[in-house]
């Protein structure tokens, strides 16, 4: 069931997955966000759109909002800790040798600049910026940021990101004037959800072709 459910989610069929997977859906969401936050080559996985859509579905009873928030907080926290450890232990050679077609030099440069500009707060603020979200903790690990300091900012981001994005999705489903546009908003974000994955895959393929 797990193998069948993941493609369903990645093609935007959250409703179908929620109906057929039962409680397993929370494990699947945990793994997707854990990998998207914690493993740089997984930058193509959905983040913000997945939180938003599941929040909207929670307003319709397909998910339990409290369970979603717990899942996303834990996934975000442990994902960043993993990424930090990868950066501190393996560093840039891991990316440059094996994943340069997925995590480009431009991605790394943007993350370095973001980290340098915002300092420690980048660990928290970076959660809200796609791509930057996945790579910033890796850069923090390479920079040998103190683990206690990193963990403190990681905890803040792990709470703020789900409460903000998933919470806003939930509000779009319960506030009357927003709820009246619920189907339109859901369909629009679902399209963006799929396009973000397709766009990332196309960029990876393009990078791979150019490197041959």
ZAMARKOL-638291 format. One record per residue (C-alpha): x, y, z. Coordinates in Angstrom, 3 decimals. Example, Ala and Ser with C-alpha at 12.3 -4.5 7.8 and 13.67 -1.06 7.14 Angstrom:
REM ZAMARKOL-638291
PT          u          v          w
PT     12.300     -4.500      7.800
PT     13.670     -1.060      7.140
//
This chain:
REM ZAMARKOL-638291
PT          u          v          w
PT      0.000      0.000      0.000
PT      2.889      2.368      0.797
PT      4.361      1.901     -2.693
PT      0.989      2.613     -4.295
PT      0.191      5.621     -2.095
PT      3.355      7.648     -2.754
PT      2.727      8.035     -6.533
PT     -0.857      8.993     -5.722
PT      0.308     11.848     -3.520
PT      2.976     12.984     -5.975
PT      0.365     13.234     -8.728
PT     -1.802     15.428     -6.526
PT     -4.403     12.820     -5.516
PT     -4.332     13.556     -1.802
PT     -8.033     12.890     -1.382
PT     -7.825      9.436     -2.946
PT     -4.770      8.574     -0.854
PT     -6.412      9.781      2.356
PT     -9.469      7.625      1.669
PT     -7.570      4.427      0.870
PT     -4.489      4.601      3.112
PT     -6.008      5.184      6.534
PT     -3.481      6.109      9.212
PT     -0.665      5.085      6.869
PT     -1.115      8.428      5.109
PT      0.511     10.192      8.073
PT      3.612      8.011      7.776
PT      3.804      8.762      4.046
PT      3.513     12.512      4.642
PT      6.170     12.256      7.351
PT      8.610     10.510      4.997
PT      8.026     12.976      2.135
PT      8.637     16.039      4.318
PT     11.547     14.340      6.117
PT     13.293     13.691      2.782
PT     12.393     17.096      1.306
PT     13.854     18.851      4.352
PT     16.719     16.495      5.053
PT     18.284     15.193      1.860
PT     19.521     17.789     -0.689
PT     18.946     15.560     -3.771
PT     15.259     15.411     -2.752
PT     14.658     19.113     -3.483
PT     12.131     18.094     -6.143
PT      9.700     16.719     -3.553
PT      6.719     18.955     -2.641
PT      6.888     20.965      0.562
PT      4.766     24.098      0.924
PT      2.054     22.918     -1.461
PT      1.735     19.579      0.350
PT      1.338     21.318      3.712
PT     -1.205     23.749      2.309
PT     -3.299     21.125      0.513
PT     -3.381     18.749      3.470
PT     -4.395     21.681      5.686
PT     -7.317     22.437      3.391
PT     -8.341     18.775      3.418
PT     -8.178     18.782      7.224
PT    -10.873     21.458      7.169
PT    -13.055     19.028      5.186
PT    -12.425     16.134      7.558
PT    -10.006     14.118      5.430
PT     -7.188     14.663      7.938
PT     -6.872     15.478     11.613
PT     -5.209     18.894     11.868
PT     -3.446     18.162     15.168
PT     -1.984     14.929     13.772
PT     -0.818     16.735     10.647
PT      0.976     19.401     12.663
PT      2.714     16.826     14.868
PT      3.807     14.843     11.786
PT      5.124     17.924      9.968
PT      6.897     19.347     13.034
PT      8.718     16.065     13.668
PT      9.525     15.519      9.997
PT     10.827     19.064      9.605
PT     12.934     18.890     12.745
PT     14.545     15.511     12.086
PT     14.962     16.328      8.389
PT     17.040     19.398      9.199
PT     19.104     17.505     11.753
PT     19.884     14.862      9.109
PT     20.815     17.505      6.545
PT     23.107     19.243      9.045
PT     24.870     15.965      9.834
PT     25.278     15.178      6.140
PT     26.845     18.584      5.603
PT     29.181     18.355      8.579
PT     30.275     14.765      7.929
PT     30.301     14.494      4.140
PT     30.333     18.096      2.910
PT     30.334     19.319     -0.675
PT     32.148     16.324     -2.213
PT     29.013     14.224     -1.724
PT     26.977     16.660     -3.811
PT     29.595     17.527     -6.434
PT     30.496     13.904     -7.131
PT     27.138     12.198     -7.098
PT     24.271     14.696     -7.206
PT     25.499     17.692     -9.217
PT     22.728     17.104    -11.752
PT     20.092     17.581     -9.066
PT     21.676     20.104     -6.696
PT     23.403     22.566     -8.991
PT     26.179     25.000     -8.184
PT     23.605     27.777     -8.557
PT     21.441     26.164     -5.850
PT     24.420     25.922     -3.519
PT     25.450     29.522     -4.213
PT     21.942     30.831     -3.499
PT     21.832     28.906     -0.240
PT     25.266     30.182      0.821
PT     24.245     33.780      0.086
PT     20.979     33.328      1.977
PT     22.803     31.791      4.930
PT     25.422     34.565      4.983
PT     22.816     37.317      4.691
PT     20.425     36.097      7.353
PT     22.897     34.333      9.646
PT     21.429     32.078     12.289
PT     17.887     33.141     11.433
PT     18.331     31.563      7.984
PT     17.683     28.178      9.603
PT     14.210     29.395     10.563
PT     13.414     31.795      7.707
PT     14.764     29.411      5.066
PT     11.910     26.999      5.785
PT      9.613     29.232      3.793
PT     11.766     29.325      0.633
PT     11.703     26.282     -1.685
PT     15.125     24.785     -2.530
PT     16.723     27.092      0.066
PT     14.746     25.104      2.652
PT     16.441     21.851      1.683
PT     19.995     23.105      1.239
PT     20.443     25.697      4.013
PT     20.870     23.157      6.865
PT     23.373     21.290      4.684
PT     25.357     24.521      4.265
PT     25.111     25.117      8.037
PT     26.670     21.692      8.575
PT     29.490     22.440      6.143
PT     30.073     25.764      7.948
PT     30.386     23.887     11.251
PT     27.641     25.906     12.917
PT     27.441     24.875     16.582
PT     25.010     21.970     16.875
PT     23.202     23.408     19.936
PT     22.750     26.726     18.193
PT     21.546     25.030     15.003
PT     19.104     22.841     16.919
PT     17.558     25.832     18.692
PT     16.793     27.626     15.410
PT     15.721     24.322     13.874
PT     13.102     23.861     16.589
PT     11.688     27.333     15.878
PT     11.451     26.679     12.152
PT     10.014     23.200     12.654
PT      7.106     24.781     14.570
PT      6.546     27.967     12.568
PT      6.562     26.423      9.073
PT      3.739     23.853      9.533
PT      1.643     26.141     11.735
PT      1.879     28.918      9.132
PT      1.468     27.021      5.842
PT     -0.698     24.096      6.937
PT     -2.660     26.394      9.237
PT     -3.354     28.838      6.398
PT     -4.607     25.955      4.257
PT     -6.947     24.965      7.084
PT     -8.237     28.526      7.424
PT     -8.957     28.633      3.692
PT    -11.325     25.754      4.306
PT    -13.166     27.160      7.329
PT    -13.298     30.969      6.944
PT    -16.602     31.569      5.106
PT    -15.452     34.021      2.437
PT    -12.357     31.922      1.694
PT    -14.262     28.633      1.912
PT    -16.538     29.838     -0.874
PT    -13.504     29.688     -3.154
PT    -12.240     26.420     -1.620
PT    -12.510     24.299     -4.778
PT    -10.831     26.962     -6.904
PT     -7.969     27.404     -4.421
PT     -7.544     23.651     -3.987
PT     -7.465     23.014     -7.746
PT     -5.045     25.883     -8.342
PT     -2.617     24.728     -5.654
PT     -2.957     21.118     -6.886
PT     -1.879     22.242    -10.361
PT      1.070     24.151     -8.875
PT      1.873     21.060     -6.795
PT      2.169     18.885     -9.909
PT      3.921     21.565    -11.972
PT      6.582     22.034     -9.283
PT      7.424     18.333     -9.405
PT      7.391     18.207    -13.212
PT      9.456     21.398    -13.430
PT     12.059     20.034    -11.035
PT     12.283     16.766    -12.981
PT     12.696     18.658    -16.260
PT     15.496     20.779    -14.791
PT     17.240     17.653    -13.502
PT     16.935     16.004    -16.907
PT     18.190     19.164    -18.653
PT     21.164     19.379    -16.302
PT     21.922     15.700    -16.905
PT     21.828     16.128    -20.699
PT     24.136     19.153    -20.591
PT     26.637     17.313    -18.419
PT     27.025     14.430    -20.836
//
